[in-house]
Amino acid sequence: MIEVSRQSLSDQVAQHLREMIIEGEIITGQALPSARKLAEQFDVSSVVIREALKTLSVNGLVEIRHGAGSFVTAPDQWHVAEPIAALIRSGQADLLHVVETRAIIEAEISALAATRHSESDLQTLDATLARMVDTQHDPVAFSAADMRFHRALAASAGNPVLALVLQPLLGPILTLMLRGTRIAEARSRSIDEHQRIRAAIAAHDPEAARAAMQLHMETSREEVRKLQHELTSDEG
């Protein structure tokens, strides 16, 4: 039987389960034991277990399916963006800081992907590029495909920590960038830049992949800067 202190029982149970998920003791897609079994395991009430599971659900680590149980989600669904969102809300950081951070991380992700990707990774990148081309008329679907490309690229770098670190940097700029992708020229340019990244990765050229991503991030930085200026002007 796992012992926990009587103080903040639900938080401690949630923390223990969180560590088991992060460390891979409970894998993605696996169902957690029933609430009754968890209550017996931790020697707490079912109310405490429900509160702990609710906490994990809010954080995106667990999906509660009524009538079926609670299931561990994939790392890219974990809600790890809140600290960044809090910084932005507080005024201590803005979206340009997020893009700058992305530029640093994604440049190296691209270089690693050029040397570590598999044929399956390349096929996934091609599928996301095809989706971007097919959805040029739909800003929401286009932006979703754009984000999938960057997630797939991170996965192909062969470092799960990088993929997890990148995840919270994608969300904060998505809503703003939707406005930019309403311009046909911006969508076309974005596709071209993504294709250059893909080509460098397929050629196993880390320097070219890094340079292509740096160019893409500079374009993103300028678009964010322009959109922020437009929003400020509209509010004024």
C-alpha positions as CSV (number, residue, x, y, z in Angstrom):
1,M,0.0,0.0,0.0
2,I,1.3,3.5,-1.0
3,E,1.4,5.8,2.0
4,V,0.6,9.5,1.7
5,S,0.3,12.2,4.3
6,R,-3.1,13.4,5.3
7,Q,-2.4,16.9,4.2
8,S,-3.6,17.9,0.7
9,L,-4.4,14.3,-0.1
10,S,-5.8,14.8,-3.5
11,D,-2.8,17.0,-4.5
12,Q,-0.4,14.3,-3.3
13,V,-2.2,11.5,-5.1
14,A,-2.3,13.6,-8.3
15,Q,1.5,14.3,-7.9
16,H,2.3,10.7,-7.5
17,L,0.2,9.7,-10.5
18,R,1.7,12.5,-12.5
19,E,5.2,11.2,-11.8
20,M,4.2,7.7,-12.8
21,I,2.9,9.0,-16.1
22,I,5.9,11.2,-16.8
23,E,8.4,8.4,-15.9
24,G,6.5,6.0,-18.2
25,E,5.2,3.7,-15.5
26,I,1.8,4.3,-17.0
27,I,2.0,4.6,-20.8
28,T,0.1,6.7,-23.3
29,G,-3.4,5.2,-23.9
30,Q,-3.3,3.0,-20.9
31,A,-6.3,3.1,-18.5
32,L,-5.7,3.9,-14.9
33,P,-6.9,1.5,-12.3
34,S,-10.5,2.1,-11.3
35,A,-11.3,4.7,-8.7
36,R,-12.0,2.0,-6.1
37,K,-8.7,0.3,-6.7
38,L,-6.8,3.6,-6.6
39,A,-8.6,4.5,-3.3
40,E,-7.4,1.1,-1.9
41,Q,-3.9,1.6,-3.2
42,F,-3.5,5.0,-1.7
43,D,-5.6,4.4,1.4
44,V,-7.8,7.4,0.7
45,S,-11.5,7.9,-0.1
46,S,-13.0,7.8,-3.5
47,V,-13.7,11.5,-3.2
48,V,-9.9,12.2,-2.9
49,I,-9.3,10.0,-6.0
50,R,-11.9,11.9,-8.0
51,E,-10.4,15.2,-7.1
52,A,-6.9,13.9,-8.0
53,L,-8.1,12.6,-11.4
54,K,-9.9,15.9,-12.1
55,T,-6.6,17.7,-11.5
56,L,-4.8,15.5,-13.9
57,S,-7.6,16.0,-16.4
58,V,-7.3,19.8,-16.1
59,N,-3.6,19.5,-16.8
60,G,-4.2,17.3,-19.8
61,L,-2.4,14.3,-18.5
62,V,-5.5,12.1,-18.3
63,E,-8.7,11.9,-20.3
64,I,-11.7,11.0,-18.3
65,R,-14.2,9.0,-20.4
66,H,-17.5,8.6,-18.5
67,G,-18.4,5.0,-18.2
68,A,-15.1,3.8,-19.5
69,G,-12.5,5.1,-17.1
70,S,-9.5,7.4,-17.1
71,F,-6.8,7.1,-19.8
72,V,-3.3,8.6,-20.0
73,T,-2.9,11.1,-22.9
74,A,0.1,11.6,-25.2
75,P,2.7,14.2,-24.1
76,D,1.7,16.6,-26.8
77,Q,-1.7,16.9,-25.2
78,W,-0.3,17.9,-21.8
79,H,-1.1,21.5,-20.8
80,V,2.4,22.7,-20.2
81,A,1.8,26.2,-21.7
82,E,0.2,27.8,-18.6
83,P,3.5,29.3,-17.2
84,I,4.2,31.0,-20.6
85,A,0.6,32.2,-20.8
86,A,0.8,33.6,-17.3
87,L,4.0,35.5,-18.2
88,I,2.2,37.0,-21.3
89,R,-0.8,38.0,-19.2
90,S,1.4,39.7,-16.6
91,G,3.1,41.8,-19.2
92,Q,6.5,40.3,-18.4
93,A,6.7,38.6,-21.9
94,D,5.0,39.0,-25.2
95,L,4.6,36.9,-28.3
96,L,7.8,38.2,-29.9
97,H,9.6,36.6,-26.9
98,V,7.8,33.3,-27.7
99,V,8.8,33.5,-31.4
100,E,12.4,34.3,-30.4
101,T,12.5,31.2,-28.1
102,R,11.0,29.1,-30.8
103,A,13.6,30.2,-33.3
104,I,16.4,29.1,-31.0
105,I,14.8,25.7,-30.3
106,E,13.4,24.9,-33.8
107,A,16.7,25.7,-35.6
108,E,18.4,23.0,-33.6
109,I,15.4,20.6,-33.9
110,S,15.7,21.0,-37.7
111,A,19.4,20.3,-37.7
112,L,18.9,17.2,-35.6
113,A,16.0,16.0,-37.7
114,A,18.2,16.2,-40.8
115,T,20.6,13.6,-39.3
116,R,18.1,11.5,-37.3
117,H,14.9,11.3,-39.3
118,S,13.4,8.1,-40.5
119,E,11.6,7.4,-43.8
120,S,8.4,7.3,-41.8
121,D,9.2,10.8,-40.3
122,L,9.7,12.1,-43.8
123,Q,6.4,10.7,-44.9
124,T,4.6,12.4,-42.0
125,L,6.2,15.7,-43.0
126,D,5.0,15.2,-46.5
127,A,1.5,14.5,-45.4
128,T,1.4,17.7,-43.3
129,L,2.8,19.7,-46.2
130,A,0.1,18.2,-48.5
131,R,-2.5,19.2,-45.9
132,M,-1.2,22.8,-45.9
133,V,-1.4,23.0,-49.7
134,D,-5.0,21.5,-49.7
135,T,-6.2,23.9,-47.0
136,Q,-4.9,27.2,-48.3
137,H,-8.5,28.4,-48.5
138,D,-9.2,27.6,-44.8
139,P,-7.1,29.6,-42.4
140,V,-8.1,27.5,-39.4
141,A,-7.3,24.2,-41.0
142,F,-4.1,25.6,-42.6
143,S,-2.8,26.8,-39.3
144,A,-3.6,23.4,-37.7
145,A,-1.6,21.7,-40.4
146,D,1.2,24.2,-39.9
147,M,1.4,23.3,-36.2
148,R,1.3,19.6,-37.1
149,F,4.3,20.1,-39.3
150,H,6.3,21.6,-36.5
151,R,5.3,18.9,-34.0
152,A,6.2,16.2,-36.6
153,L,9.5,17.9,-37.2
154,A,10.2,17.9,-33.4
155,A,9.3,14.2,-33.2
156,S,11.8,13.4,-36.0
157,A,14.6,15.0,-34.1
158,G,14.8,11.9,-31.9
159,N,14.6,13.8,-28.6
160,P,11.3,13.6,-26.8
161,V,12.3,16.4,-24.4
162,L,12.7,18.8,-27.3
163,A,9.2,17.9,-28.5
164,L,7.7,18.5,-25.1
165,V,9.6,21.8,-24.7
166,L,8.3,23.0,-28.1
167,Q,4.7,22.2,-27.4
168,P,3.8,25.2,-25.2
169,L,5.5,27.6,-27.6
170,L,3.2,26.7,-30.4
171,G,-0.2,27.6,-28.8
172,P,0.3,31.2,-27.7
173,I,0.8,32.5,-31.2
174,L,-1.8,30.4,-33.0
175,T,-4.7,32.8,-32.6
176,L,-2.7,35.8,-33.7
177,M,-1.1,33.9,-36.7
178,L,-4.6,33.0,-37.9
179,R,-5.1,36.6,-38.9
180,G,-1.9,36.5,-40.9
181,T,-2.8,33.3,-42.8
182,R,-5.9,35.0,-44.1
183,I,-3.6,36.7,-46.6
184,A,-3.0,34.4,-49.6
185,E,0.5,35.7,-50.1
186,A,1.4,34.8,-46.5
187,R,0.0,31.2,-46.9
188,S,2.0,30.7,-50.1
189,R,5.2,32.0,-48.6
190,S,4.7,29.8,-45.5
191,I,4.3,26.7,-47.7
192,D,7.4,27.5,-49.6
193,E,9.4,28.0,-46.4
194,H,8.2,24.7,-45.0
195,Q,9.1,22.9,-48.3
196,R,12.6,24.3,-48.0
197,I,12.9,22.9,-44.5
198,R,11.6,19.5,-45.6
199,A,14.0,19.4,-48.6
200,A,17.0,20.1,-46.4
201,I,16.0,17.4,-44.0
202,A,15.5,14.9,-46.8
203,A,19.0,15.8,-48.1
204,H,20.4,15.0,-44.6
205,D,21.9,18.6,-44.6
206,P,21.8,19.9,-41.0
207,E,23.2,23.3,-41.9
208,A,20.7,23.9,-44.6
209,A,17.9,22.7,-42.4
210,R,19.0,25.1,-39.6
211,A,19.2,28.0,-42.1
212,A,15.8,27.2,-43.6
213,M,14.2,27.2,-40.2
214,Q,15.9,30.4,-39.2
215,L,14.5,32.1,-42.3
216,H,11.1,30.8,-41.5
217,M,11.3,32.0,-37.9
218,E,12.4,35.4,-39.1
219,T,9.4,35.6,-41.3
220,S,7.2,34.5,-38.4
221,R,8.8,37.2,-36.2
222,E,8.0,39.9,-38.8
223,E,4.5,38.7,-39.2
224,V,3.9,38.7,-35.4
225,R,5.4,42.2,-35.1
226,K,3.2,43.5,-37.9
227,L,0.0,42.0,-36.5
228,Q,0.8,43.3,-33.1
229,H,1.2,46.7,-34.5
230,E,-2.1,46.5,-36.4
231,L,-3.9,45.3,-33.3
232,T,-2.5,48.2,-31.2
233,S,-3.5,50.7,-33.9
234,D,-7.0,49.3,-34.0
235,E,-7.3,49.5,-30.3
236,G,-6.1,53.1,-30.4
